[in-house]
Amino acid sequence: MSGSAGLGTLLRGLRNRCDVGPSGMVVTARRTPGLRREELALLAGVSVDYLVQLEQGRATRPSAPVVAALSRALRLETEDSDLLHRAAGLAPVRGALSREVPEGAERVVSRLREWPAAVYSADWWLLRWNSAWTALLGGVGEGRSRNVVWFEMTQPNPNVRVDPVEDEVFRDAIVGDLRVALVEHPDDPELVDLVAALREASPEFVERWGAARPARYRGMRKRVEHPEVGTVVLDGDVVQFPGSDVRLVVYSPVAGGRDAERLSRLTRTVDAPGR
């Protein structure tokens, strides 16, 4: 995804996400979301034709002032602006992904007993998990089954049922997050191999990969129909550790409600953390 192709995909996604037009008013009631190309071109001070070339990957070397103008026009936060500059070749890409689990993440996973918690690499390999995690979501597999994107695209979980609407949103989100990882680490051999294997194994992944907007996964609410306790609704939060590529995912219920009681029934006998 390095080079102009990655830039075009990212730029289209950011434009579709932007909801503030040239007048400063919020864009609403449109058949397609976001800014029109003409509007973004006007805001950024570039021609519509050049913007089309950027989005289609035919313009390969946008200048730093142009990318900065696009960032301002799209009202990007620092993280997204950095990502856009990196995709344009205007910021150094990072080296290979770090899959080392920080001590802080180890402590959190080992000490959380009642809430499901797991540590993932930026390309969604499961690195650590606690017993509450397996109590909620079932046993952890081997090989590529420990990669969330691979698992979701090739072998749905037979042990629990997730709300179909939420599952659609989640699948799009993790594929979009994987695109971010490839923008930032285009030369990581394991990541490149994973994307290639997914392309070969899963038509669903190919479709979602082509349509996904690169964006970091921020977590979401999950509704799990567990065979032992019934439906459990949990908030999923993602914690990023400074200076590390890994992220901690924690699921927690609203205190004192039915979901807390059902999760407690699943996890009250939890023991040591997973490895």
C-alpha positions as CSV (number, residue, x, y, z in Angstrom):
1,M,0.0,0.0,0.0
2,S,3.0,2.3,-0.1
3,G,3.2,5.0,-2.7
4,S,0.5,6.8,-4.6
5,A,-2.1,3.9,-4.4
6,G,-2.1,4.1,-0.6
7,L,-2.3,7.9,-0.7
8,G,-5.3,7.9,-3.1
9,T,-7.2,5.4,-1.0
10,L,-6.5,7.3,2.2
11,L,-7.4,10.7,0.6
12,R,-10.7,9.4,-0.7
13,G,-11.6,8.0,2.7
14,L,-10.7,11.2,4.5
15,R,-12.7,13.2,2.1
16,N,-15.7,11.0,2.5
17,R,-15.5,11.3,6.3
18,C,-15.2,15.1,6.3
19,D,-18.6,16.8,7.1
20,V,-17.7,20.5,6.9
21,G,-18.1,22.2,3.5
22,P,-16.5,25.3,2.0
23,S,-18.9,27.7,3.8
24,G,-17.9,26.2,7.2
25,M,-21.4,24.6,7.5
26,V,-21.9,21.0,8.4
27,V,-22.7,18.9,5.3
28,T,-25.9,17.0,5.6
29,A,-28.7,15.3,3.6
30,R,-26.4,14.1,0.8
31,R,-26.7,10.8,-1.1
32,T,-22.9,10.2,-0.6
33,P,-21.1,11.2,2.6
34,G,-18.4,13.8,2.9
35,L,-17.0,16.6,0.7
36,R,-17.3,16.6,-3.0
37,R,-14.1,16.8,-4.9
38,E,-14.9,20.3,-6.1
39,E,-15.4,21.4,-2.5
40,L,-12.1,19.9,-1.3
41,A,-10.2,21.3,-4.3
42,L,-11.6,24.8,-3.5
43,L,-10.7,24.6,0.2
44,A,-7.2,23.3,-0.5
45,G,-6.4,25.6,-3.4
46,V,-5.8,22.9,-5.9
47,S,-7.5,22.0,-9.2
48,V,-10.2,19.4,-9.3
49,D,-8.2,17.5,-12.0
50,Y,-5.1,17.3,-9.8
51,L,-7.2,16.0,-6.9
52,V,-8.7,13.4,-9.2
53,Q,-5.1,12.4,-10.2
54,L,-4.1,12.1,-6.5
55,E,-7.1,10.0,-5.6
56,Q,-6.6,7.7,-8.6
57,G,-2.9,7.3,-8.0
58,R,-1.8,9.1,-11.2
59,A,-0.2,12.0,-9.4
60,T,2.6,10.4,-7.4
61,R,4.6,13.2,-5.8
62,P,2.4,15.8,-4.1
63,S,4.4,18.6,-2.5
64,A,4.5,19.2,1.2
65,P,2.5,22.5,0.9
66,V,-0.2,20.6,-1.1
67,V,-0.5,17.8,1.5
68,A,-0.5,20.4,4.3
69,A,-3.3,22.3,2.5
70,L,-5.3,19.1,2.1
71,S,-4.9,18.4,5.8
72,R,-6.2,21.8,6.8
73,A,-9.1,21.6,4.3
74,L,-10.1,18.3,5.7
75,R,-9.6,19.6,9.3
76,L,-7.5,16.5,10.2
77,E,-6.3,15.9,13.7
78,T,-2.5,15.5,14.1
79,E,-2.6,11.7,13.9
80,D,-4.5,11.6,10.6
81,S,-2.4,14.5,9.1
82,D,0.7,12.5,10.0
83,L,-0.7,9.5,8.3
84,L,-1.6,11.5,5.1
85,H,2.0,12.9,5.0
86,R,3.4,9.5,5.5
87,A,1.3,8.0,2.7
88,A,2.5,10.8,0.4
89,G,6.1,10.0,1.1
90,L,6.6,13.2,3.1
91,A,7.3,11.5,6.5
92,P,9.6,8.6,7.1
93,V,7.8,5.3,7.3
94,R,8.4,3.2,10.3
95,G,10.4,0.0,10.2
96,A,9.2,-3.5,11.1
97,L,6.3,-3.7,13.5
98,S,7.2,-4.2,17.2
99,R,5.4,-7.1,18.7
100,E,7.0,-7.0,22.1
101,V,4.5,-6.6,24.9
102,P,5.4,-3.8,27.3
103,E,5.6,-4.5,31.0
104,G,2.6,-2.3,31.7
105,A,0.4,-4.3,29.3
106,E,1.6,-7.5,30.9
107,R,0.6,-6.2,34.3
108,V,-2.9,-5.0,33.2
109,V,-3.7,-8.4,31.6
110,S,-2.4,-10.4,34.6
111,R,-4.3,-8.3,37.1
112,L,-7.7,-7.9,35.4
113,R,-9.7,-10.9,36.5
114,E,-13.4,-9.9,36.0
115,W,-13.0,-8.1,32.6
116,P,-11.9,-9.8,29.4
117,A,-8.6,-8.2,28.3
118,A,-6.1,-9.0,25.5
119,V,-3.0,-7.5,23.9
120,Y,-2.7,-7.3,20.1
121,S,0.0,-6.3,17.7
122,A,-0.8,-3.5,15.2
123,D,-1.5,-6.2,12.6
124,W,-3.9,-7.9,14.9
125,W,-2.0,-10.9,16.2
126,L,-3.2,-12.0,19.7
127,L,-0.2,-11.7,22.0
128,R,-1.6,-12.0,25.5
129,W,-5.0,-12.6,27.0
130,N,-6.6,-13.4,30.3
131,S,-9.0,-16.2,31.4
132,A,-12.0,-13.9,31.3
133,W,-11.2,-13.4,27.6
134,T,-11.5,-17.1,26.8
135,A,-14.5,-17.5,29.1
136,L,-16.3,-14.9,27.0
137,L,-15.0,-15.6,23.5
138,G,-13.9,-19.3,23.6
139,G,-10.6,-21.0,23.2
140,V,-7.6,-19.4,21.5
141,G,-6.6,-21.2,18.3
142,E,-3.2,-21.8,16.8
143,G,-1.3,-20.4,13.8
144,R,-3.1,-17.8,11.8
145,S,-6.3,-18.4,13.8
146,R,-4.7,-16.1,16.4
147,N,-4.9,-13.2,14.0
148,V,-8.2,-11.4,14.3
149,V,-8.5,-10.3,10.7
150,W,-7.7,-13.8,9.4
151,F,-10.1,-15.4,11.9
152,E,-12.9,-13.0,11.0
153,M,-12.4,-13.4,7.3
154,T,-12.0,-17.2,7.1
155,Q,-13.6,-18.9,10.1
156,P,-16.4,-17.4,12.2
157,N,-16.4,-18.2,15.9
158,P,-18.6,-21.3,16.4
159,N,-18.8,-20.7,20.2
160,V,-20.5,-17.3,20.4
161,R,-22.8,-15.3,18.3
162,V,-22.1,-11.5,17.8
163,D,-24.8,-9.1,16.6
164,P,-24.7,-9.1,12.8
165,V,-24.9,-5.3,12.4
166,E,-22.1,-4.8,15.0
167,D,-20.1,-7.6,13.3
168,E,-20.3,-5.8,9.9
169,V,-19.0,-2.5,11.5
170,F,-16.2,-4.4,13.3
171,R,-15.1,-6.2,10.2
172,D,-14.8,-3.0,8.3
173,A,-13.0,-1.3,11.2
174,I,-10.3,-3.9,11.6
175,V,-9.6,-4.0,7.9
176,G,-9.4,-0.2,7.9
177,D,-7.0,-0.5,10.9
178,L,-4.9,-3.0,9.0
179,R,-4.6,-0.6,6.1
180,V,-3.2,2.0,8.6
181,A,-0.6,-0.6,9.7
182,L,0.5,-1.1,6.1
183,V,0.8,2.6,5.4
184,E,3.0,2.9,8.5
185,H,5.0,-0.3,8.0
186,P,5.0,-1.1,4.3
187,D,8.1,-3.2,4.5
188,D,7.2,-5.4,7.5
189,P,7.5,-8.9,6.0
190,E,5.0,-10.6,8.3
191,L,2.4,-7.9,7.6
192,V,2.9,-8.0,3.9
193,D,2.6,-11.8,4.0
194,L,-0.6,-11.6,6.0
195,V,-2.2,-9.2,3.6
196,A,-1.2,-11.4,0.6
197,A,-2.5,-14.5,2.3
198,L,-5.8,-12.9,3.1
199,R,-6.2,-11.7,-0.5
200,E,-5.7,-15.3,-1.7
201,A,-7.9,-16.9,1.0
202,S,-10.8,-14.6,1.4
203,P,-13.0,-12.9,-1.3
204,E,-14.6,-11.0,1.5
205,F,-11.3,-9.5,2.6
206,V,-10.5,-8.5,-1.0
207,E,-13.9,-6.6,-1.1
208,R,-13.5,-5.0,2.2
209,W,-9.8,-4.1,1.6
210,G,-10.8,-2.3,-1.6
211,A,-13.6,-0.3,0.1
212,A,-12.1,0.3,3.6
213,R,-11.1,3.7,4.8
214,P,-7.7,3.6,6.6
215,A,-8.5,4.5,10.2
216,R,-7.3,3.4,13.6
217,Y,-9.6,1.1,15.5
218,R,-10.9,2.9,18.6
219,G,-13.1,0.1,20.0
220,M,-16.8,-0.4,20.0
221,R,-19.7,-1.9,21.9
222,K,-20.1,-5.7,21.5
223,R,-23.2,-7.7,22.0
224,V,-22.3,-11.4,22.5
225,E,-24.8,-14.2,22.7
226,H,-23.0,-16.6,24.9
227,P,-24.3,-20.3,25.1
228,E,-24.0,-20.4,28.9
229,V,-25.3,-17.0,30.1
230,G,-27.2,-15.5,27.2
231,T,-26.7,-12.0,25.8
232,V,-23.9,-9.9,27.3
233,V,-23.4,-6.3,26.1
234,L,-20.0,-4.9,26.8
235,D,-18.0,-1.7,25.9
236,G,-14.8,-2.4,24.1
237,D,-12.0,0.1,24.7
238,V,-8.6,0.2,23.1
239,V,-5.5,1.5,24.9
240,Q,-2.3,2.3,23.1
241,F,0.9,2.2,25.0
242,P,3.3,5.1,24.3
243,G,6.3,4.1,22.2
244,S,4.8,0.7,21.3
245,D,2.9,-0.7,18.4
246,V,0.7,-3.0,20.5
247,R,-2.7,-2.2,21.9
248,L,-4.7,-3.4,24.8
249,V,-8.4,-4.3,24.2
250,V,-10.6,-4.5,27.3
251,Y,-14.3,-5.3,27.4
252,S,-16.3,-4.1,30.4
253,P,-20.0,-3.9,31.4
254,V,-22.0,-1.0,32.8
255,A,-21.7,-1.4,36.6
256,G,-24.5,-3.0,38.5
257,G,-26.6,-4.2,35.5
258,R,-27.6,-7.5,34.0
259,D,-24.6,-7.6,31.8
260,A,-22.2,-7.2,34.8
261,E,-24.0,-10.0,36.5
262,R,-23.8,-12.3,33.5
263,L,-20.2,-11.5,32.9
264,S,-19.4,-12.2,36.5
265,R,-21.0,-15.6,36.3
266,L,-18.6,-16.4,33.4
267,T,-15.5,-15.0,35.0
268,R,-15.9,-15.7,38.8
269,T,-13.7,-18.8,38.5
270,V,-11.0,-17.3,36.3
271,D,-7.5,-18.2,37.2
272,A,-4.1,-17.3,35.6
273,P,-3.7,-15.1,32.5
274,G,-3.2,-16.7,29.1
275,R,0.1,-16.8,27.2
